[in-house]
Amino acid sequence: MKQLVDAIMAGSPRSAQRRAEFAALPVPESYRGVVVRRDEVGMFEGRVSRDKDPRESLHVDEVATPELGPGEALVAVMASSVNYNTVWTSIFEPLSTFGFLERYGRTSPLAARHDLPYHVVGSDLAGVVLRTGPGVHAWFPGDEVVAHCLSVELERPEGHNDTMLDPEQRIWGFETNFGGLAELALVKANQLMPKPDHLSWEEAAAPGLVNSTAYRQLVSRNGAGMKQGDVVLVWGASGGLGSYATQMALRGGALPVCVVSSPAKAEICRSLGAELVIDRAAEGYRFWSDERTQDPREWKRFGARIRELTGGEDPDIVFEHPGRETFGASVFVARRGGTVVTCASTSGFLHEYDNRYLWMNLKRIIGTHFANYREAWEANRLVARGLIHPTLSRVYPLEQTGQAAFDVHRNAHQGKVGVLCLAPEEGLGVRDEQMRARHLTAINRFRGV
């Protein structure tokens, strides 16, 4: 691994000599990866979700390097980040991911590689291509890349208009093995995208999943199709997903109404350029009277507060991802003919809402899930152009990934939490210092918050 890291640190990232050198490097027979273990699936039985601790279930193990198949790439991972799907994996909710690996393993002899007694997790990476399999012509050893997390087979017609509709669509590192929280990762070559030159490894690894998800959910015609002037209600607007939605709303000429849960989070949103912010904790919104009963009076109070901020307008789009806790309010406050676009459901998957407010007011609920390759590429392009910035707040070494996931599980973080994999320290991998200097304040906005 040291030889690999030394090669990454030296030389021009796009030279023919570098490609030849990387092609000649030996592929390690094993590597360190963050895993959950099949024999520990029942370790949290009897505990409620909040008390399940990722620090107990996530391990850094030495694992065998997988066989490289057609259309695939093996990437040396310099940095990764933690998404909520890693939290779900680590606490085995809503179900164990080993079921995903078993089902995938039955689809083909090559896919059987993924069905193992351990699951290497992680759905983001920034790194360098080490090897490519047969049939890969767009990427070469030595290329500096980030990876999106859409894994598709595209052997069926359903996916060729929108790859997210492919029957064999999976999220890499969650529904497949050999994810990005590791020193090496196995990806399909069509997951690769150019690493933004002005970002460090850990900064470049942060946007991937959440930035692409926010793009499809908010901007794409497959999601809400946001336009200039739209009022967009963004739940968790300073968090891993919401911070990118807030930036996209602002860049797209929309008017974000940012919902947060503390003065510090409100200040982050204002620093992004958002003017309309609701601190739901300070204003005491309680959308549920008890575990089974919602309080419509609180929906109405919340809606009135939104109209107070917007000059009497209801949200054209509600960017919804908390799920059960907020969904009833989201459906209520969306304007007549408006759209609630939803993913994730981090507070619970079983949503309840009053259908009268949906059907009689001609509102729509659109479910979105990650992004197709084109959407992910466009989202990454916005980052590379300096129009959307990473929201990295803290970085952990690979050995402390459990703590990083714990932070995300307890919502004790802002923006994204990064993880150094092969990168020996933060701040490495920047290729365009001039562009970086122009955007340095925005790049560091979430740091240490």
GUNUKOL-690686 format. One record per residue (C-alpha): residue number from 1; residue in three letters; x, y, z. Coordinates in nm, 3 decimals, decimal comma, always signed. Layout:
N
NUM|ALA|X|Y|Z
...
This chain:
449
1|MET|+0,000|+0,000|+0,000
2|LYS|+0,287|+0,239|+0,067
3|GLN|+0,414|+0,191|-0,287
4|LEU|+0,064|+0,270|-0,412
5|VAL|+0,032|+0,584|-0,201
6|ASP|+0,378|+0,704|-0,305
7|ALA|+0,281|+0,667|-0,672
8|ILE|-0,041|+0,865|-0,618
9|MET|+0,146|+1,145|-0,446
10|ALA|+0,406|+1,181|-0,723
11|GLY|+0,384|+1,308|-1,078
12|SER|+0,128|+1,467|-1,306
13|PRO|-0,218|+1,306|-1,272
14|ARG|-0,281|+1,297|-1,646
15|SER|+0,054|+1,204|-1,797
16|ALA|+0,109|+0,896|-2,013
17|GLN|+0,403|+0,805|-1,793
18|ARG|+0,181|+0,801|-1,484
19|ARG|-0,067|+0,571|-1,655
20|ALA|+0,212|+0,332|-1,749
21|GLU|+0,349|+0,338|-1,396
22|PHE|+0,009|+0,264|-1,243
23|ALA|-0,057|-0,015|-1,489
24|ALA|+0,270|-0,174|-1,375
25|LEU|+0,200|-0,146|-1,001
26|PRO|+0,120|-0,477|-0,833
27|VAL|-0,237|-0,515|-0,707
28|PRO|-0,237|-0,591|-0,334
29|GLU|-0,382|-0,932|-0,247
30|SER|-0,572|-0,781|+0,045
31|TYR|-0,665|-0,443|+0,189
32|ARG|-0,825|-0,284|+0,494
33|GLY|-1,196|-0,219|+0,475
34|VAL|-1,474|-0,113|+0,710
35|VAL|-1,708|-0,409|+0,744
36|VAL|-2,012|-0,542|+0,919
37|ARG|-2,008|-0,915|+0,990
38|ARG|-2,286|-1,159|+0,913
39|ASP|-2,246|-1,340|+1,245
40|GLU|-2,319|-1,015|+1,432
41|VAL|-2,652|-0,931|+1,266
42|GLY|-2,843|-1,002|+1,588
43|MET|-2,613|-0,806|+1,817
44|PHE|-2,859|-0,521|+1,879
45|GLU|-3,170|-0,727|+1,949
46|GLY|-3,379|-0,567|+2,221
47|ARG|-3,241|-0,217|+2,169
48|VAL|-3,432|+0,072|+2,017
49|SER|-3,277|+0,229|+1,707
50|ARG|-3,124|+0,524|+1,889
51|ASP|-2,934|+0,295|+2,126
52|LYS|-2,779|+0,084|+1,852
53|ASP|-2,416|+0,191|+1,830
54|PRO|-2,224|+0,177|+1,498
55|ARG|-1,900|+0,178|+1,695
56|GLU|-1,981|-0,176|+1,806
57|SER|-2,071|-0,319|+1,464
58|LEU|-1,829|-0,147|+1,224
59|HIS|-1,486|-0,311|+1,212
60|VAL|-1,170|-0,239|+1,014
61|ASP|-1,070|-0,581|+0,880
62|GLU|-0,815|-0,709|+0,632
63|VAL|-1,015|-0,849|+0,338
64|ALA|-0,923|-1,020|+0,013
65|THR|-0,904|-0,807|-0,301
66|PRO|-1,194|-0,911|-0,527
67|GLU|-1,158|-1,044|-0,879
68|LEU|-1,192|-0,770|-1,141
69|GLY|-1,468|-0,841|-1,393
70|PRO|-1,566|-0,700|-1,733
71|GLY|-1,673|-0,336|-1,724
72|GLU|-1,533|-0,284|-1,376
73|ALA|-1,256|-0,083|-1,215
74|LEU|-1,047|-0,131|-0,903
75|VAL|-0,985|+0,205|-0,734
76|ALA|-0,727|+0,302|-0,474
77|VAL|-0,942|+0,500|-0,230
78|MET|-0,782|+0,810|-0,085
79|ALA|-1,091|+0,928|+0,103
80|SER|-1,457|+0,849|+0,154
81|SER|-1,748|+0,979|+0,362
82|VAL|-2,035|+0,855|+0,575
83|ASN|-2,392|+0,854|+0,445
84|TYR|-2,703|+0,748|+0,629
85|ASN|-2,707|+0,418|+0,443
86|THR|-2,388|+0,326|+0,630
87|VAL|-2,573|+0,399|+0,954
88|TRP|-2,859|+0,173|+0,845
89|THR|-2,611|-0,098|+0,750
90|SER|-2,429|-0,070|+1,083
91|ILE|-2,745|-0,105|+1,294
92|PHE|-2,898|-0,369|+1,062
93|GLU|-3,209|-0,161|+0,993
94|PRO|-3,459|-0,171|+0,841
95|LEU|-3,307|-0,510|+0,760
96|SER|-2,967|-0,669|+0,728
97|THR|-2,779|-0,581|+0,409
98|PHE|-2,662|-0,942|+0,386
99|GLY|-3,001|-1,013|+0,229
100|PHE|-2,910|-0,771|-0,051
101|LEU|-2,576|-0,945|-0,103
102|GLU|-2,737|-1,289|-0,110
103|ARG|-2,993|-1,185|-0,371
104|TYR|-2,727|-1,015|-0,582
105|GLY|-2,503|-1,318|-0,554
106|ARG|-2,770|-1,541|-0,706
107|THR|-2,795|-1,333|-1,025
108|SER|-2,467|-1,447|-1,187
109|PRO|-2,139|-1,626|-1,115
110|LEU|-1,960|-1,288|-1,119
111|ALA|-2,209|-1,136|-0,876
112|ALA|-2,152|-1,429|-0,641
113|ARG|-1,829|-1,253|-0,538
114|HIS|-2,041|-1,011|-0,335
115|ASP|-2,210|-1,274|-0,117
116|LEU|-1,958|-1,300|+0,167
117|PRO|-1,971|-1,331|+0,547
118|TYR|-1,862|-0,966|+0,564
119|HIS|-1,984|-0,652|+0,390
120|VAL|-1,737|-0,375|+0,300
121|VAL|-1,953|-0,064|+0,327
122|GLY|-1,947|+0,292|+0,193
123|SER|-2,109|+0,468|-0,103
124|ASP|-1,864|+0,753|-0,170
125|LEU|-1,500|+0,769|-0,276
126|ALA|-1,229|+0,986|-0,421
127|GLY|-0,921|+0,808|-0,544
128|VAL|-0,717|+0,679|-0,834
129|VAL|-0,795|+0,403|-1,083
130|LEU|-0,562|+0,110|-1,024
131|ARG|-0,694|-0,143|-1,277
132|THR|-0,976|-0,169|-1,531
133|GLY|-1,143|-0,483|-1,654
134|PRO|-1,213|-0,598|-2,010
135|GLY|-1,433|-0,364|-2,209
136|VAL|-1,336|-0,046|-2,023
137|HIS|-1,206|+0,217|-2,264
138|ALA|-1,291|+0,555|-2,105
139|TRP|-1,082|+0,519|-1,788
140|PHE|-0,719|+0,423|-1,730
141|PRO|-0,487|+0,337|-1,441
142|GLY|-0,372|+0,663|-1,282
143|ASP|-0,693|+0,858|-1,350
144|GLU|-0,809|+1,063|-1,051
145|VAL|-1,178|+0,999|-0,996
146|VAL|-1,481|+1,018|-0,776
147|ALA|-1,752|+0,755|-0,793
148|HIS|-2,128|+0,779|-0,781
149|CYS|-2,311|+0,493|-0,613
150|LEU|-2,548|+0,371|-0,886
151|SER|-2,476|+0,010|-0,982
152|VAL|-2,687|-0,121|-1,273
153|GLU|-2,672|-0,419|-1,507
154|LEU|-2,874|-0,266|-1,798
155|GLU|-2,966|-0,604|-1,946
156|ARG|-3,337|-0,518|-1,940
157|PRO|-3,522|-0,245|-2,136
158|GLU|-3,670|-0,071|-1,833
159|GLY|-3,345|+0,098|-1,740
160|HIS|-3,245|+0,244|-2,073
161|ASN|-3,457|+0,558|-2,044
162|ASP|-3,368|+0,614|-1,679
163|THR|-3,110|+0,380|-1,531
164|MET|-3,267|+0,416|-1,185
165|LEU|-3,560|+0,213|-1,322
166|ASP|-3,342|-0,085|-1,411
167|PRO|-3,478|-0,395|-1,231
168|GLU|-3,122|-0,474|-1,120
169|GLN|-3,047|-0,123|-0,992
170|ARG|-2,851|-0,126|-0,668
171|ILE|-2,669|+0,120|-0,444
172|TRP|-2,299|+0,038|-0,442
173|GLY|-2,157|-0,021|-0,095
174|PHE|-2,507|-0,072|+0,047
175|GLU|-2,668|-0,333|-0,178
176|THR|-2,333|-0,447|-0,318
177|ASN|-2,005|-0,537|-0,152
178|PHE|-1,656|-0,379|-0,179
179|GLY|-1,768|-0,023|-0,098
180|GLY|-1,573|+0,298|-0,056
181|LEU|-1,491|+0,299|+0,316
182|ALA|-1,175|+0,104|+0,246
183|GLU|-0,828|+0,125|+0,096
184|LEU|-0,950|-0,031|-0,231
185|ALA|-1,295|-0,042|-0,389
186|LEU|-1,458|-0,231|-0,672
187|VAL|-1,692|-0,028|-0,894
188|LYS|-1,852|-0,050|-1,234
189|ALA|-1,654|+0,175|-1,467
190|ASN|-1,970|+0,372|-1,546
191|GLN|-1,974|+0,488|-1,185
192|LEU|-1,657|+0,691|-1,236
193|MET|-1,644|+1,067|-1,283
194|PRO|-1,352|+1,314|-1,289
195|LYS|-1,233|+1,434|-0,950
196|PRO|-1,274|+1,813|-0,918
197|ASP|-0,922|+1,954|-0,947
198|HIS|-0,959|+2,228|-0,686
199|LEU|-1,063|+1,995|-0,404
200|SER|-0,863|+1,776|-0,170
201|TRP|-0,933|+1,403|-0,157
202|GLU|-1,161|+1,427|+0,145
203|GLU|-1,348|+1,728|+0,005
204|ALA|-1,400|+1,557|-0,330
205|ALA|-1,534|+1,244|-0,157
206|ALA|-1,800|+1,432|+0,038
207|PRO|-2,061|+1,545|-0,221
208|GLY|-2,112|+1,222|-0,422
209|LEU|-2,423|+1,047|-0,292
210|VAL|-2,601|+1,341|-0,132
211|ASN|-2,522|+1,593|-0,405
212|SER|-2,651|+1,361|-0,678
213|THR|-2,956|+1,269|-0,470
214|ALA|-3,040|+1,636|-0,414
215|TYR|-2,995|+1,709|-0,785
216|ARG|-3,241|+1,440|-0,894
217|GLN|-3,483|+1,515|-0,614
218|LEU|-3,496|+1,889|-0,668
219|VAL|-3,366|+1,985|-1,013
220|SER|-3,416|+1,690|-1,248
221|ARG|-3,731|+1,630|-1,451
222|ASN|-3,737|+1,294|-1,272
223|GLY|-3,787|+1,483|-0,947
224|ALA|-3,950|+1,815|-0,869
225|GLY|-3,822|+2,003|-1,177
226|MET|-3,744|+2,317|-0,979
227|LYS|-3,764|+2,648|-1,167
228|GLN|-3,666|+3,006|-1,097
229|GLY|-3,884|+3,171|-0,835
230|ASP|-4,006|+2,848|-0,673
231|VAL|-4,047|+2,851|-0,296
232|VAL|-3,865|+2,540|-0,173
233|LEU|-3,907|+2,415|+0,182
234|VAL|-3,588|+2,228|+0,278
235|TRP|-3,598|+2,008|+0,585
236|GLY|-3,265|+1,958|+0,761
237|ALA|-3,122|+2,236|+0,549
238|SER|-2,775|+2,231|+0,707
239|GLY|-2,739|+1,852|+0,702
240|GLY|-2,570|+1,610|+0,465
241|LEU|-2,851|+1,615|+0,209
242|GLY|-3,026|+1,942|+0,287
243|SER|-2,708|+2,150|+0,259
244|TYR|-2,681|+2,055|-0,109
245|ALA|-3,051|+2,116|-0,169
246|THR|-3,013|+2,462|-0,018
247|GLN|-2,720|+2,541|-0,247
248|MET|-2,906|+2,412|-0,555
249|ALA|-3,215|+2,615|-0,472
250|LEU|-3,007|+2,930|-0,438
251|ARG|-2,806|+2,862|-0,755
252|GLY|-3,123|+2,782|-0,948
253|GLY|-3,298|+3,109|-0,862
254|ALA|-3,542|+2,952|-0,618
255|LEU|-3,631|+3,079|-0,271
256|PRO|-3,532|+2,823|-0,006
257|VAL|-3,707|+2,816|+0,329
258|CYS|-3,455|+2,636|+0,547
259|VAL|-3,579|+2,428|+0,841
260|VAL|-3,315|+2,358|+1,107
261|SER|-3,300|+2,261|+1,473
262|SER|-3,053|+2,503|+1,635
263|PRO|-2,921|+2,859|+1,607
264|ALA|-2,584|+2,725|+1,486
265|LYS|-2,753|+2,540|+1,201
266|ALA|-2,957|+2,848|+1,117
267|GLU|-2,637|+3,051|+1,092
268|ILE|-2,488|+2,796|+0,852
269|CYS|-2,787|+2,835|+0,620
270|ARG|-2,759|+3,212|+0,631
271|SER|-2,389|+3,187|+0,548
272|LEU|-2,486|+2,988|+0,237
273|GLY|-2,701|+3,283|+0,129
274|ALA|-3,042|+3,166|+0,251
275|GLU|-3,249|+3,444|+0,408
276|LEU|-3,557|+3,252|+0,524
277|VAL|-3,482|+3,017|+0,812
278|ILE|-3,705|+2,839|+1,064
279|ASP|-3,549|+2,701|+1,383
280|ARG|-3,808|+2,435|+1,455
281|ALA|-3,666|+2,362|+1,800
282|ALA|-3,668|+2,725|+1,911
283|GLU|-4,022|+2,772|+1,779
284|GLY|-4,136|+2,451|+1,947
285|TYR|-4,308|+2,264|+1,665
286|ARG|-4,446|+1,929|+1,779
287|PHE|-4,615|+1,759|+1,487
288|TRP|-4,702|+1,450|+1,694
289|SER|-4,906|+1,466|+2,014
290|ASP|-4,790|+1,115|+2,094
291|GLU|-4,640|+0,823|+1,902
292|ARG|-4,967|+0,751|+1,723
293|THR|-5,136|+1,090|+1,690
294|GLN|-5,039|+1,391|+1,477
295|ASP|-5,146|+1,743|+1,565
296|PRO|-5,292|+1,931|+1,264
297|ARG|-5,286|+2,254|+1,464
298|GLU|-4,907|+2,238|+1,451
299|TRP|-4,921|+2,185|+1,073
300|LYS|-5,127|+2,502|+1,046
301|ARG|-4,897|+2,699|+1,275
302|PHE|-4,599|+2,584|+1,069
303|GLY|-4,772|+2,678|+0,743
304|ALA|-4,855|+3,022|+0,879
305|ARG|-4,490|+3,073|+0,972
306|ILE|-4,379|+2,983|+0,618
307|ARG|-4,627|+3,231|+0,468
308|GLU|-4,507|+3,497|+0,712
309|LEU|-4,152|+3,453|+0,579
310|THR|-4,244|+3,432|+0,209
311|GLY|-4,494|+3,714|+0,194
312|GLY|-4,796|+3,487|+0,183
313|GLU|-4,672|+3,208|-0,045
314|ASP|-4,685|+2,837|+0,027
315|PRO|-4,400|+2,608|-0,088
316|ASP|-4,406|+2,503|-0,452
317|ILE|-4,173|+2,217|-0,354
318|VAL|-4,116|+2,043|-0,024
319|PHE|-3,776|+1,874|-0,011
320|GLU|-3,866|+1,589|+0,221
321|HIS|-3,629|+1,334|+0,372
322|PRO|-3,691|+1,308|+0,750
323|GLY|-3,997|+1,092|+0,675
324|ARG|-4,243|+0,991|+0,943
325|GLU|-4,183|+1,280|+1,181
326|THR|-4,245|+1,554|+0,924
327|PHE|-4,436|+1,400|+0,634
328|GLY|-4,785|+1,495|+0,749
329|ALA|-4,675|+1,857|+0,784
330|SER|-4,502|+1,846|+0,446
331|VAL|-4,817|+1,737|+0,264
332|PHE|-5,021|+2,000|+0,444
333|VAL|-4,794|+2,300|+0,378
334|ALA|-4,725|+2,235|+0,008
335|ARG|-4,919|+2,481|-0,207
336|ARG|-5,221|+2,383|-0,413
337|GLY|-5,078|+2,190|-0,708
338|GLY|-4,741|+2,170|-0,533
339|THR|-4,497|+1,882|-0,503
340|VAL|-4,361|+1,686|-0,211
341|VAL|-4,048|+1,505|-0,326
342|THR|-3,928|+1,240|-0,086
343|CYS|-3,643|+1,002|-0,012
344|ALA|-3,458|+0,847|+0,282
345|SER|-3,707|+0,872|+0,574
346|THR|-3,441|+0,894|+0,844
347|SER|-3,701|+0,938|+1,121
348|GLY|-3,912|+0,641|+1,006
349|PHE|-4,040|+0,477|+0,689
350|LEU|-4,412|+0,448|+0,774
351|HIS|-4,553|+0,787|+0,675
352|GLU|-4,896|+0,918|+0,774
353|TYR|-5,070|+1,217|+0,620
354|ASP|-5,421|+1,348|+0,567
355|ASN|-5,504|+1,256|+0,208
356|ARG|-5,770|+1,529|+0,184
357|TYR|-5,494|+1,789|+0,163
358|LEU|-5,327|+1,594|-0,115
359|TRP|-5,620|+1,489|-0,331
360|MET|-5,846|+1,793|-0,295
361|ASN|-5,560|+2,035|-0,353
362|LEU|-5,409|+1,845|-0,646
363|LYS|-5,070|+1,800|-0,484
364|ARG|-4,816|+1,538|-0,589
365|ILE|-4,583|+1,309|-0,399
366|ILE|-4,278|+1,200|-0,598
367|GLY|-4,043|+0,933|-0,471
368|THR|-3,680|+0,968|-0,576
369|HIS|-3,381|+0,747|-0,510
370|PHE|-3,023|+0,855|-0,573
371|ALA|-2,970|+0,954|-0,941
372|ASN|-2,900|+0,811|-1,283
373|TYR|-2,554|+0,844|-1,438
374|ARG|-2,639|+1,160|-1,630
375|GLU|-2,783|+1,330|-1,321
376|ALA|-2,482|+1,227|-1,112
377|TRP|-2,247|+1,358|-1,382
378|GLU|-2,430|+1,693|-1,396
379|ALA|-2,423|+1,720|-1,015
380|ASN|-2,049|+1,648|-1,014
381|ARG|-1,997|+1,905|-1,290
382|LEU|-2,154|+2,171|-1,068
383|VAL|-1,897|+2,088|-0,801
384|ALA|-1,610|+2,087|-1,051
385|ARG|-1,719|+2,431|-1,179
386|GLY|-1,729|+2,576|-0,828
387|LEU|-2,105|+2,632|-0,835
388|ILE|-2,181|+2,379|-0,558
389|HIS|-1,934|+2,331|-0,274
390|PRO|-1,860|+2,040|-0,042
391|THR|-2,012|+2,066|+0,304
392|LEU|-1,742|+1,873|+0,489
393|SER|-1,739|+1,948|+0,861
394|ARG|-1,509|+1,686|+1,012
395|VAL|-1,273|+1,412|+0,897
396|TYR|-1,185|+1,087|+1,074
397|PRO|-0,918|+0,826|+1,002
398|LEU|-1,039|+0,492|+0,867
399|GLU|-0,994|+0,332|+1,209
400|GLN|-1,255|+0,567|+1,356
401|THR|-1,528|+0,517|+1,096
402|GLY|-1,750|+0,377|+1,369
403|GLN|-1,734|+0,710|+1,551
404|ALA|-1,805|+0,896|+1,227
405|ALA|-2,116|+0,682|+1,171
406|PHE|-2,217|+0,732|+1,534
407|ASP|-2,205|+1,110|+1,482
408|VAL|-2,434|+1,081|+1,180
409|HIS|-2,667|+0,840|+1,362
410|ARG|-2,705|+1,084|+1,653
411|ASN|-2,722|+1,390|+1,423
412|ALA|-2,420|+1,527|+1,609
413|HIS|-2,272|+1,665|+1,288
414|GLN|-2,323|+1,927|+1,021
415|GLY|-2,301|+1,869|+0,648
416|LYS|-2,088|+1,563|+0,571
417|VAL|-1,844|+1,362|+0,780
418|GLY|-1,537|+1,246|+0,588
419|VAL|-1,301|+0,952|+0,629
420|LEU|-0,936|+0,930|+0,522
421|CYS|-0,859|+0,592|+0,365
422|LEU|-0,519|+0,583|+0,192
423|ALA|-0,460|+0,957|+0,219
424|PRO|-0,204|+1,005|+0,499
425|GLU|-0,339|+1,346|+0,597
426|GLU|-0,598|+1,607|+0,503
427|GLY|-0,545|+1,867|+0,233
428|LEU|-0,378|+1,648|-0,030
429|GLY|-0,476|+1,599|-0,394
430|VAL|-0,543|+1,962|-0,492
431|ARG|-0,445|+2,018|-0,858
432|ASP|-0,586|+2,367|-0,925
433|GLU|-0,469|+2,601|-0,649
434|GLN|-0,584|+2,913|-0,831
435|MET|-0,946|+2,800|-0,854
436|ARG|-0,932|+2,674|-0,498
437|ALA|-0,821|+3,014|-0,374
438|ARG|-1,127|+3,175|-0,533
439|HIS|-1,364|+2,941|-0,348
440|LEU|-1,173|+2,870|-0,028
441|THR|-1,422|+3,039|+0,205
442|ALA|-1,712|+2,840|+0,059
443|ILE|-1,513|+2,514|+0,063
444|ASN|-1,435|+2,559|+0,434
445|ARG|-1,775|+2,694|+0,537
446|PHE|-1,877|+2,380|+0,730
447|ARG|-1,533|+2,298|+0,871
448|GLY|-1,529|+2,256|+1,246
449|VAL|-1,897|+2,340|+1,287
